[in-house]
Amino acid sequence: MEMIEAILIIILLSIWLVFSVVFLITAIQNFINDRKREQREAEKDKRDLEYHEARMKEYSK
């Protein structure tokens, strides 16, 4: 009986470890992707502002 309990505990801990590792990897990927997206959005906003300023300069001529 103790052998079965030990095997079940090892299986349970193994499954928990796998889920923990998957959750950690997912969290790291989300963090990296969020930073990349923020950088892309900042660059896009900068380009949009430059485009807008150029259009307004042309419009005022």
C-alpha positions in Angstrom: 0.0 0.0 0.0 2.8 2.4 0.8 4.4 1.7 -2.6 1.2 2.7 -4.4 0.9 5.9 -2.3 4.5 6.8 -3.1 4.0 6.2 -6.8 0.8 8.3 -6.8 2.6 11.2 -4.9 5.5 11.1 -7.4 3.0 11.2 -10.3 1.1 14.1 -8.7 4.3 16.0 -8.0 5.5 15.4 -11.6 2.3 16.7 -13.1 2.4 19.7 -10.8 6.0 20.4 -11.8 5.1 20.2 -15.5 2.2 22.6 -15.1 4.4 25.0 -13.1 7.1 25.0 -15.8 4.5 25.6 -18.5 3.0 28.5 -16.5 6.4 30.0 -16.0 7.3 29.7 -19.7 4.0 31.3 -20.7 4.4 34.1 -18.2 7.9 34.9 -19.6 6.7 34.8 -23.2 3.8 37.1 -22.4 6.2 39.5 -20.7 8.5 39.6 -23.6 5.7 39.9 -26.2 4.1 42.8 -24.2 7.4 44.7 -24.2 7.9 44.2 -27.9 4.3 45.3 -28.5 4.8 48.4 -26.4 7.9 49.3 -28.3 6.1 48.8 -31.7 3.2 51.0 -30.5 5.6 53.7 -29.4 7.4 53.7 -32.7 4.1 53.7 -34.6 2.9 56.7 -32.5 6.2 58.5 -33.3 5.8 57.9 -37.0 2.1 58.9 -36.9 3.1 62.2 -35.2 5.8 62.9 -37.7 3.4 62.2 -40.6 0.8 64.4 -39.0 3.2 67.3 -38.6 4.4 66.9 -42.2 0.8 67.0 -43.4 0.0 70.0 -41.3 3.1 71.8 -42.6 2.0 71.1 -46.2 -1.5 72.1 -45.5 -0.5 75.5 -44.0 1.5 76.4 -47.2 
